[in-house]
Amino acid sequence: MATAYYSQPAAANYYTAPTSQPHKQRGYRVCDQCGAVENPSATRFRLCGGCMTTQYCSQDCQKLHWGSHKPICQHTASQLSGVKQQPMSSGYPDENLAKCLRKFTSAHTTLLGWAGFQALQLKRLPANIRQNALLIELNPRNHADSHRRFSVAGTHVVPRSYIRDPLVVADIQRREERCRQSGGIGTAVIIIQCGSVSQVMPVEVDPPSKISWDTRDDWASVLHHFVESGRTDFKPISTTSRGTYYG
């Protein structure tokens, strides 16, 4: 399948919402217990309330996975509590920076995962997934909506060694092994950071032959647009032999 390039914005819903149904493929959330892929148009997966990074398709899967998830969950929760006294800004003295960052990441999951896919050029160079990560630097801003309390300060492709927490690294490796066993190429890592607080977002990725998302070089401007406008309905363009669809 040839890669498609467009002069218009990288998502058909840049200005208006898409009318077609999103395709079910990796790049959305994957249930950490059963491996099911999220279909956002039908049911949104639940995030673990402790770490706000691991996702599940059901409460049953969450309960079944707790035994293996407990160490990294408690570790992440303890790190978050360590920055509990860091306010996001003077306009929100009661708000926790880490909590707001988790809410932001959750609200923009599809957009952030897509940006990581494009920044690492995984359709052209899938081996990049093992070496690099996308770092998204944010600045706090005053806003009543939790998903609009940050603006994008900059984006950088950094070595995976940027992440030095051994438990986080081990959790990423676990996801990679699971992804490759099921035919994927590994786990794309997106690091969302504001000051000294960061959130690591792993995204399991299908092999290039199964990836229908179009390759885009204007991903950074699209990321800025959706974050600054506060839109959480981002859908990427996918071109297949059956036509073009969004999601």
The 8 nearest C-alpha neighbors of each residue, nearest first, counted from 0:
[[1, 2, 239, 240, 238, 208, 211, 3],
 [2, 0, 3, 238, 239, 213, 4, 240],
 [1, 3, 213, 214, 0, 4, 238, 122],
 [2, 4, 213, 1, 5, 214, 238, 215],
 [5, 3, 2, 215, 6, 214, 213, 216],
 [6, 4, 7, 3, 9, 8, 215, 213],
 [5, 7, 8, 4, 9, 217, 215, 3],
 [6, 8, 5, 9, 10, 11, 4, 13],
 [9, 7, 10, 13, 6, 11, 221, 5],
 [10, 8, 7, 215, 221, 11, 235, 236],
 [11, 9, 235, 13, 12, 236, 8, 234],
 [10, 12, 13, 17, 236, 9, 245, 8],
 [11, 13, 15, 16, 14, 17, 10, 234],
 [14, 12, 10, 11, 15, 8, 9, 233],
 [15, 13, 12, 16, 11, 10, 8, 17],
 [16, 14, 12, 13, 17, 11, 18, 232],
 [15, 17, 12, 18, 14, 232, 13, 11],
 [18, 16, 12, 19, 245, 11, 15, 234],
 [17, 19, 16, 20, 245, 12, 244, 15],
 [20, 18, 17, 244, 245, 21, 246, 22],
 [19, 21, 22, 18, 246, 245, 40, 244],
 [22, 20, 246, 245, 23, 19, 40, 244],
 [21, 23, 246, 24, 20, 245, 38, 244],
 [22, 24, 38, 21, 36, 25, 37, 27],
 [25, 23, 22, 26, 36, 27, 210, 205],
 [26, 24, 27, 204, 205, 203, 36, 23],
 [25, 27, 204, 202, 112, 24, 203, 28],
 [26, 28, 25, 37, 109, 29, 36, 24],
 [27, 29, 37, 36, 26, 30, 54, 202],
 [28, 30, 36, 34, 35, 37, 31, 27],
 [31, 29, 55, 34, 35, 56, 32, 54],
 [32, 30, 34, 55, 54, 29, 33, 53],
 [31, 33, 30, 60, 64, 34, 55, 61],
 [32, 34, 35, 30, 31, 60, 56, 55],
 [35, 33, 30, 29, 31, 32, 36, 177],
 [34, 36, 30, 29, 33, 37, 56, 31],
 [37, 35, 29, 28, 34, 25, 30, 38],
 [36, 38, 28, 27, 39, 29, 44, 35],
 [37, 39, 40, 41, 23, 42, 36, 43],
 [40, 38, 43, 41, 42, 37, 21, 44],
 [39, 41, 38, 42, 21, 20, 43, 37],
 [40, 42, 39, 38, 43, 37, 20, 21],
 [43, 41, 39, 38, 40, 44, 37, 56],
 [42, 44, 39, 45, 37, 41, 38, 40],
 [43, 45, 56, 55, 54, 37, 42, 46],
 [46, 44, 55, 54, 56, 43, 47, 57],
 [45, 47, 54, 51, 53, 48, 52, 55],
 [46, 48, 51, 49, 53, 50, 54, 52],
 [49, 47, 51, 50, 46, 52, 45, 53],
 [48, 50, 47, 76, 51, 72, 73, 75],
 [49, 51, 72, 52, 76, 75, 47, 48],
 [52, 50, 47, 46, 48, 49, 53, 101],
 [53, 51, 50, 46, 54, 47, 200, 199],
 [54, 52, 47, 46, 51, 31, 50, 55],
 [55, 53, 46, 30, 45, 47, 31, 44],
 [56, 54, 30, 45, 57, 44, 61, 31],
 [55, 57, 44, 30, 45, 60, 54, 35],
 [58, 56, 59, 60, 55, 61, 45, 44],
 [57, 59, 61, 60, 62, 55, 56, 45],
 [60, 58, 62, 57, 61, 63, 56, 64],
 [61, 59, 63, 57, 62, 58, 32, 64],
 [60, 62, 58, 64, 59, 63, 55, 65],
 [61, 63, 59, 65, 60, 64, 58, 66],
 [64, 62, 60, 61, 65, 59, 66, 32],
 [63, 65, 61, 62, 66, 32, 67, 68],
 [64, 66, 68, 62, 69, 67, 63, 61],
 [65, 67, 64, 68, 69, 63, 62, 70],
 [68, 66, 65, 69, 64, 70, 71, 63],
 [67, 69, 65, 66, 70, 71, 72, 64],
 [68, 70, 72, 65, 66, 67, 71, 73],
 [71, 69, 73, 72, 68, 74, 67, 66],
 [72, 70, 74, 73, 69, 68, 75, 166],
 [73, 71, 69, 75, 50, 74, 70, 68],
 [72, 74, 76, 70, 75, 71, 69, 77],
 [73, 75, 71, 77, 72, 76, 70, 78],
 [76, 74, 78, 72, 77, 73, 50, 71],
 [75, 77, 73, 79, 78, 74, 50, 49],
 [78, 76, 80, 74, 79, 75, 73, 81],
 [79, 77, 81, 75, 76, 80, 74, 82],
 [78, 80, 76, 81, 77, 82, 97, 75],
 [81, 79, 83, 77, 82, 78, 76, 84],
 [82, 80, 78, 79, 83, 77, 84, 76],
 [83, 81, 80, 79, 84, 85, 97, 78],
 [84, 82, 80, 85, 81, 95, 79, 97],
 [83, 85, 82, 86, 95, 81, 80, 96],
 [84, 86, 82, 83, 96, 95, 87, 97],
 [87, 85, 95, 88, 96, 92, 94, 84],
 [86, 88, 96, 95, 94, 139, 91, 85],
 [89, 87, 90, 86, 91, 92, 139, 141],
 [88, 90, 91, 92, 87, 86, 141, 93],
 [89, 91, 88, 92, 141, 87, 140, 142],
 [92, 90, 94, 89, 88, 93, 87, 86],
 [93, 91, 89, 94, 86, 90, 88, 87],
 [94, 92, 91, 95, 86, 87, 90, 84],
 [95, 93, 91, 92, 86, 87, 96, 99],
 [94, 96, 98, 86, 97, 83, 87, 99],
 [95, 97, 87, 99, 98, 86, 85, 100],
 [98, 96, 100, 99, 95, 79, 101, 196],
 [99, 97, 101, 95, 100, 96, 102, 94],
 [100, 98, 102, 96, 101, 97, 103, 95],
 [99, 101, 97, 103, 98, 102, 96, 104],
 [100, 102, 104, 98, 103, 99, 105, 97],
 [103, 101, 99, 105, 100, 104, 106, 98],
 [102, 104, 146, 100, 106, 101, 105, 99],
 [105, 103, 101, 107, 102, 106, 108, 100],
 [104, 106, 102, 108, 103, 107, 101, 51],
 [105, 107, 103, 104, 108, 146, 102, 231],
 [108, 106, 104, 110, 105, 109, 231, 111],
 [109, 107, 105, 111, 110, 104, 106, 112],
 [110, 108, 112, 111, 107, 113, 27, 233],
 [109, 111, 113, 107, 112, 108, 233, 114],
 [112, 110, 114, 108, 113, 109, 107, 115],
 [113, 111, 115, 109, 114, 110, 108, 116],
 [112, 114, 116, 110, 115, 111, 109, 117],
 [115, 113, 111, 117, 116, 112, 218, 118],
 [116, 114, 118, 112, 113, 117, 133, 189],
 [115, 117, 113, 114, 119, 118, 121, 120],
 [116, 118, 120, 114, 115, 119, 113, 215],
 [119, 117, 115, 120, 116, 114, 133, 156],
 [118, 120, 121, 117, 116, 115, 127, 128],
 [121, 119, 117, 118, 123, 122, 124, 116],
 [122, 120, 125, 124, 119, 123, 116, 127],
 [121, 123, 207, 120, 124, 125, 214, 210],
 [122, 124, 121, 120, 125, 207, 214, 119],
 [123, 125, 121, 126, 120, 122, 127, 119],
 [124, 126, 121, 127, 122, 128, 123, 120],
 [127, 125, 128, 124, 129, 130, 121, 184],
 [128, 126, 130, 125, 129, 131, 124, 119],
 [127, 129, 126, 187, 130, 125, 131, 186],
 [130, 128, 127, 126, 131, 185, 159, 186],
 [129, 131, 127, 159, 128, 158, 132, 126],
 [132, 130, 158, 159, 157, 127, 128, 129],
 [131, 133, 188, 157, 159, 156, 189, 158],
 [132, 134, 156, 189, 115, 155, 190, 157],
 [133, 135, 190, 155, 154, 189, 156, 191],
 [136, 134, 154, 191, 190, 153, 192, 133],
 [135, 137, 192, 153, 152, 193, 154, 151],
 [138, 136, 151, 193, 152, 150, 149, 192],
 [137, 139, 150, 149, 152, 193, 151, 140],
 [140, 138, 149, 148, 87, 150, 137, 88],
 [139, 141, 148, 149, 142, 138, 150, 88],
 [142, 140, 148, 90, 139, 143, 88, 91],
 [141, 143, 148, 144, 147, 140, 145, 149],
 [142, 144, 145, 141, 148, 147, 146, 91],
 [145, 143, 147, 142, 146, 148, 229, 141],
 [146, 144, 147, 148, 99, 102, 103, 143],
 [145, 147, 103, 144, 148, 106, 102, 229],
 [148, 146, 229, 144, 145, 149, 142, 226],
 [149, 147, 140, 142, 145, 139, 146, 141],
 [150, 148, 139, 140, 138, 147, 137, 151],
 [149, 151, 138, 137, 227, 152, 139, 226],
 [150, 152, 137, 153, 136, 223, 138, 149],
 [153, 151, 137, 136, 138, 150, 154, 135],
 [152, 154, 136, 151, 135, 155, 137, 134],
 [153, 155, 135, 134, 136, 156, 133, 152],
 [156, 154, 134, 133, 157, 135, 153, 136],
 [155, 157, 133, 132, 134, 131, 118, 158],
 [156, 158, 132, 131, 155, 133, 159, 134],
 [159, 157, 131, 160, 161, 130, 132, 156],
 [158, 160, 131, 161, 132, 130, 162, 157],
 [159, 161, 162, 158, 163, 157, 131, 130],
 [162, 160, 159, 158, 163, 157, 132, 131],
 [163, 161, 160, 164, 159, 168, 167, 165],
 [164, 162, 165, 161, 160, 168, 167, 159],
 [163, 165, 167, 166, 162, 168, 169, 161],
 [166, 164, 168, 167, 163, 169, 162, 170],
 [167, 165, 169, 168, 164, 170, 71, 74],
 [166, 168, 170, 164, 169, 165, 171, 71],
 [169, 167, 165, 171, 166, 170, 164, 172],
 [168, 170, 166, 172, 167, 171, 165, 173],
 [169, 171, 167, 173, 172, 168, 166, 174],
 [172, 170, 174, 168, 173, 169, 175, 167],
 [173, 171, 175, 169, 174, 170, 176, 168],
 [174, 172, 170, 176, 171, 175, 169, 177],
 [173, 175, 171, 177, 172, 176, 178, 170],
 [176, 174, 185, 172, 178, 186, 173, 177],
 [175, 177, 179, 173, 178, 174, 180, 172],
 [176, 178, 174, 180, 175, 179, 173, 181],
 [177, 179, 183, 175, 181, 176, 180, 185],
 [180, 178, 183, 182, 176, 181, 177, 184],
 [179, 181, 177, 178, 182, 176, 183, 175],
 [180, 182, 179, 178, 183, 177, 176, 205],
 [183, 181, 179, 180, 178, 184, 205, 206],
 [182, 184, 205, 179, 178, 206, 204, 185],
 [185, 183, 206, 179, 205, 204, 182, 178],
 [186, 184, 175, 178, 183, 179, 203, 204],
 [185, 187, 203, 175, 202, 204, 201, 188],
 [186, 188, 202, 128, 201, 203, 189, 185],
 [189, 187, 201, 132, 200, 186, 202, 133],
 [188, 190, 133, 200, 132, 115, 199, 134],
 [191, 189, 199, 134, 198, 133, 135, 200],
 [192, 190, 135, 198, 197, 134, 136, 199],
 [191, 193, 197, 136, 196, 137, 135, 190],
 [194, 192, 137, 196, 136, 138, 195, 197],
 [193, 195, 196, 192, 197, 138, 137, 136],
 [194, 196, 193, 197, 192, 82, 85, 97],
 [197, 195, 193, 194, 192, 97, 198, 96],
 [198, 196, 192, 191, 193, 195, 199, 190],
 [197, 199, 191, 190, 192, 200, 101, 196],
 [200, 198, 190, 189, 191, 201, 197, 188],
 [199, 201, 189, 188, 190, 198, 202, 52],
 [202, 200, 188, 187, 186, 189, 199, 203],
 [203, 201, 187, 186, 26, 204, 188, 112],
 [202, 204, 186, 185, 178, 187, 25, 26],
 [205, 203, 25, 183, 185, 26, 184, 186],
 [204, 206, 183, 25, 184, 209, 210, 207],
 [205, 207, 183, 184, 208, 209, 210, 204],
 [208, 206, 210, 209, 122, 205, 125, 121],
 [209, 207, 206, 210, 211, 205, 0, 122],
 [210, 208, 207, 206, 205, 211, 24, 25],
 [211, 209, 207, 212, 208, 205, 206, 122],
 [210, 212, 237, 238, 213, 209, 239, 208],
 [213, 211, 237, 210, 236, 235, 214, 238],
 [212, 214, 237, 236, 3, 211, 215, 2],
 [213, 215, 2, 117, 212, 122, 216, 3],
 [216, 214, 217, 218, 213, 117, 9, 4],
 [215, 217, 218, 214, 117, 219, 118, 9],
 [216, 218, 219, 215, 220, 221, 9, 8],
 [217, 219, 221, 220, 216, 114, 215, 222],
 [220, 218, 222, 221, 217, 223, 114, 154],
 [221, 219, 223, 222, 218, 217, 224, 225],
 [220, 222, 224, 218, 223, 219, 225, 217],
 [221, 223, 219, 220, 224, 225, 218, 226],
 [224, 222, 220, 226, 221, 225, 227, 151],
 [225, 223, 221, 227, 222, 226, 228, 220],
 [224, 226, 230, 228, 222, 227, 223, 229],
 [225, 227, 229, 223, 228, 224, 222, 230],
 [226, 228, 224, 229, 225, 223, 150, 147],
 [229, 227, 225, 226, 230, 224, 147, 223],
 [230, 228, 226, 147, 227, 225, 231, 146],
 [231, 229, 225, 228, 232, 226, 233, 227],
 [230, 232, 107, 233, 106, 229, 225, 110],
 [233, 231, 230, 234, 16, 12, 107, 109],
 [232, 234, 231, 110, 235, 12, 109, 230],
 [233, 235, 246, 245, 10, 232, 12, 236],
 [236, 234, 10, 246, 245, 237, 212, 233],
 [235, 237, 245, 10, 212, 213, 244, 246],
 [236, 238, 212, 211, 244, 213, 243, 245],
 [237, 239, 243, 242, 211, 213, 244, 236],
 [240, 238, 242, 241, 243, 211, 237, 0],
 [239, 241, 242, 238, 0, 243, 1, 211],
 [242, 240, 239, 243, 238, 244, 237, 0],
 [241, 243, 239, 240, 238, 244, 237, 245],
 [244, 242, 238, 237, 239, 245, 236, 241],
 [243, 245, 237, 236, 19, 238, 242, 246],
 [246, 244, 236, 235, 234, 21, 237, 19],
 [245, 21, 234, 235, 22, 236, 244, 20]]
